[in-house]
Amino acid sequence: MSWTFGLLVSALALFVSTALMVALFSRLLLAPISNLLAHFAPATRAQLWLLWSSLPFFFGLMIVVLALSPSFFHPLGLSLDHCQTHTHHLHLCLYHTPLFVGIGEKICFAVILLWGLWLFSRFAWHTYQTQRYINTLYALSGKKGEGYHIIPAPQAFALTIGWLQSRIFLSQTLVDLLSSAELATVLNHERQHQQQHDGLRLLWVSVLSYFHCPMLRRIILKQFSLSIEQACDEAAAQQNGDRLQVAETIVKVSRLIRQPPLNSPYALSVASSSIRLRVQGLLSPCLPTYPKLGSQLMSLIAITLLLNLIAGNWWHHSAETLLLLLLG
């Protein structure tokens, strides 16, 4: 078996085993962490749910980088060639033959590869569908408001769709049924989705949460979706200064929009689900907001990675020991 394939199998086995362990701990910590996140404002809570969804992927990638770091630093004279000190088990580096890959490892690799291809195909399909929806809405749009498009449709709807450059679409029917104050509230809500790139963030969570167990993934997606909707509700309430009016508008619009016009998981709308929880949130006191908490935690993880590069040989040897147990 070729050196390249052996190294790929080793790195992939290390990545998957680390991601699975992090996913297991995430499942065990679900209750206390959920209770903790409930004490934050929706905008902060959305950042933390996004970060949590990414943990198995990032920790798996981080461990692989740490394990391979001696291979990168040895040519620079910053690390010793650890593999020369042990010839009794497999190697995980860029210079020595990693291991002999047997039929069992080949089957595991094939399964993981098929899972990755399936995941990529879902992403590609959703990308195609979303772009097709946007093109259809553009073709149907009759006139344009200030930062939004109006669709001459008999069905009431309001949605924001797109990832890098999201667009707001409202039906003429909904515009006619709302007062000027209610229409302003709907637009403020949808513009907040646009400004926060919620479509792109939802895509991120949808893809990376596949590394969690299915039950936890459903909870993460549900809680993240609720958090971004509540964050947009709060932003709309801050702009018009009347939380009760925003709550009343949400209830009214949810009754007008019986069914979303698009069957896309990335089409965001003021009339999404969890109306009761969102109204309760608007009628409750504001929770503390920490707008930079998510980025600060990500910076802490990055600093931790850089500091652990100093102990690269220890991580390298530990990873090889773990792979010896997994692959033999």
C-alpha positions, 0 to 999 in steps of 0.5 A: 500500500502506498505511503500517501494512502497510508498517511491519509488513512492514519490522519483520517482515523485520528481526525474521526476518532477525535471528532467522535470523542468530542461529540460524545462529550458534547452529548454528555454535557448537553443539559448543563450547557443548554441551561448555561446558554439560556442565560445569554441574549439571543445574539450571543446564544447564536454565536455559542451554538455555532461554536458548539456545532463546530467543536468536533470538526475543529478539535479533530483538525487541531489534533491532526495538525498537532500530531503532524507538527514535528514533520513541519518543524523538523526541516527548520531545526525546530523539532527532533525527528521523533520517529527515529526513536521508535521503530516498534510501531506505526509512524504519523509523519510526512517522511516515514512509511506510516503503516501497512493498511489492511482490508479492515482499514480499507473498508473503514476508509471507504465508508468514511469517504462515502459519508464525506461524498454524501455530505458534499452531495447534500451541500451541492444539492442545497446550493443548487436549490437555493440558487434556483429559488433566488433566480426564480424569485428574481424572475418573478419580482415586479418592483423593488422597494428600499433594499427588498424585492416585491413579488406579485403573488397571491400568497403572503410571504416574507423571506431572506435567502442567500449566503454571501449576498442574501436578498429580501423578498416580500409578496405584494399580498403581505405588503398590502395586508400590513400597516406601515409600522408592521411592514417596517418591523418585518423589514427590520427583522429581515435586514438583520438576517441579511446583516448577520449573514444568517443564511451562511451561518445556518449553512455552516451549522448544518454542515459541521453539526453532522459530526455530532450524534443525530439527536444532538444535531437536531437540537443544535439546529433547532436552538441555533435557528431559534436564537437567530430569529430571536436576535432579529426580533430583538434588533427590530424591537431596538429600532422601533422601541416597542417590543410589544408591537414587534410581538404583535406583528410576529403573531399577525404575520405568522397567521397570514403566512400559513405555508412558506413559498419555498421548501429551502432549509436556508430561506429565513423568515419572520414567520418561522416556527417557535412563534410562542417562544419568540413572543415570550422572549419579547415580553420578558426582560432583556438578557445580557449581551456579549457581542464578541464572546464567540470570536473571543472563544475562537481566538482562545482555541487558536491560541491554545493550538499555537501554545500546544505546538510547543509540545508537538512531539508529545501530541505526535507520540500520543496520536501514534499510540492511539492509532496503534490501538485503533488500527493495530 
